[in-house]
Amino acid sequence: MANTIWTEARGEGSTAMIAVGWTLKNRMTRDQVSHINQAWGGYQHGVLGPAGALTIARGLLSGATPGPTNGATHFHTPRIMPKRGDPTAGVDVSGGLETVPGVVDKKGNAVQNYRPGWTLTFDQETVTGVPEAAFKFYRQPGSGDVQ
């Protein structure tokens, strides 16, 4: 879990790492699995995280770190999604274009980014302290209270 937290959220601060970790944990709880690669396919081989990421993961798994995501089971990063006019082959952009504060082009101008199609039917959860340009969190309908 620490490696996935670090791979997904390094450089975004501890609140973002905790929120990403809770999203992982929520998905594991929802799917009733004990290994991250069973719930988060394709991300089981993250970059080796430092001790701080391991501390965050331990806090999440032990229940010592409260969850800020209101049960989110998914997230995406608007900043790295294709922008209007970018190639979109191989990327789920069926959610259409959105404008997210902080998503800018190389000149610093605000631009629209695409979003994944699943975001249209999932419930968005706001996480205080995490800019939406970095992460937008969602709860899959029917997931219930997974925390």
C-alpha positions in Angstrom: 0.0 0.0 0.0 2.8 2.4 0.8 4.3 2.0 -2.6 1.0 2.7 -4.3 0.4 5.8 -2.1 3.8 7.1 -3.0 3.5 6.3 -6.7 0.1 8.1 -7.0 0.5 11.0 -4.6 4.1 11.9 -4.0 4.7 15.6 -4.2 1.1 16.4 -3.3 1.5 16.5 0.5 0.5 14.3 3.3 -3.3 15.1 3.1 -3.3 13.9 -0.5 -1.3 10.8 0.3 -3.8 10.0 3.2 -6.8 10.5 0.9 -5.3 8.3 -1.8 -4.5 5.7 0.8 -8.0 5.8 2.2 -9.4 5.4 -1.3 -7.3 2.2 -1.7 -8.4 1.0 1.7 -12.1 1.7 0.9 -11.9 -0.2 -2.3 -10.3 -3.2 -0.5 -13.1 -3.0 2.1 -15.8 -2.8 -0.5 -14.3 -5.8 -2.4 -13.7 -7.7 0.8 -10.0 -8.4 -0.1 -6.8 -8.2 2.0 -4.3 -7.4 -0.7 -4.1 -4.2 -2.7 -3.5 -5.9 -6.0 -6.9 -7.6 -5.7 -8.7 -4.3 -5.5 -6.4 -1.9 -7.4 -5.5 -3.9 -10.5 -2.5 -2.7 -12.4 -1.1 -0.6 -9.6 0.5 -3.4 -7.5 4.0 -2.5 -8.7 4.4 1.1 -7.5 7.6 3.0 -6.9 9.3 2.1 -3.6 8.0 4.7 -1.1 10.0 6.3 1.6 9.4 5.7 5.4 6.8 8.5 5.4 4.5 6.6 3.0 5.0 3.5 5.1 3.9 5.4 8.2 0.8 6.7 6.4 -0.1 3.2 5.2 0.4 1.7 8.7 -1.8 4.5 10.2 -4.6 3.8 7.6 -4.5 0.0 8.0 -4.5 0.2 11.8 -7.4 2.7 11.9 -5.3 5.3 13.7 -5.6 7.8 10.8 -9.1 9.0 10.1 -10.5 8.9 6.6 -11.1 12.2 4.8 -12.8 10.9 1.7 -16.3 10.0 2.9 -15.9 6.5 1.5 -14.4 7.4 -1.9 -13.5 4.3 -3.9 -12.0 6.0 -7.0 -10.0 9.0 -8.0 -8.5 10.6 -11.1 -6.0 13.4 -11.6 -7.3 16.2 -13.8 -3.8 17.7 -14.2 -2.5 14.6 -16.1 -5.6 13.9 -18.1 -5.5 14.9 -21.8 -6.4 18.6 -22.5 -8.7 20.0 -25.2 -6.8 19.3 -28.5 -4.5 16.7 -27.1 -4.4 13.1 -28.5 -6.8 10.9 -26.5 -6.2 7.5 -28.0 -6.1 4.8 -25.3 -7.5 7.1 -22.6 -11.0 7.1 -21.2 -12.2 10.6 -22.1 -15.9 9.7 -22.5 -16.8 12.0 -19.5 -16.2 15.0 -21.7 -14.4 18.2 -21.0 -14.3 20.0 -17.6 -12.7 23.1 -16.2 -10.7 22.6 -13.0 -8.9 25.4 -11.2 -5.2 24.8 -11.4 -5.2 22.8 -14.7 -3.1 24.9 -17.0 -1.1 24.6 -20.2 2.7 25.1 -20.5 2.2 28.9 -20.6 0.1 28.9 -17.4 -3.2 29.5 -19.1 -6.3 27.8 -17.8 -7.4 24.9 -20.1 -10.1 22.3 -20.1 -9.2 18.7 -19.4 -11.0 15.5 -20.3 -12.4 13.3 -17.5 -13.1 9.5 -17.4 -16.6 8.4 -18.3 -17.2 6.7 -15.0 -17.1 10.1 -13.2 -20.5 10.8 -14.8 -22.3 8.2 -12.7 -20.2 8.2 -9.5 -20.7 10.6 -6.5 -17.9 13.1 -6.2 -16.5 13.5 -2.7 -14.6 16.7 -1.7 -11.5 16.3 0.3 -10.5 19.4 2.2 -6.8 20.3 1.7 -6.4 18.5 -1.7 -6.7 20.6 -4.8 -9.0 19.2 -7.4 -6.3 19.7 -10.0 -4.3 17.1 -8.2 -7.1 14.6 -7.3 -10.9 14.4 -7.7 -12.3 11.6 -5.5 -15.5 9.6 -6.1 -17.6 7.0 -4.4 -19.0 4.3 -6.7 -22.8 4.1 -6.4 -24.0 1.3 -4.2 -20.7 1.2 -2.3 -22.4 2.2 0.9 -20.3 3.2 4.0 -17.0 1.5 3.5 -15.1 3.3 6.2 
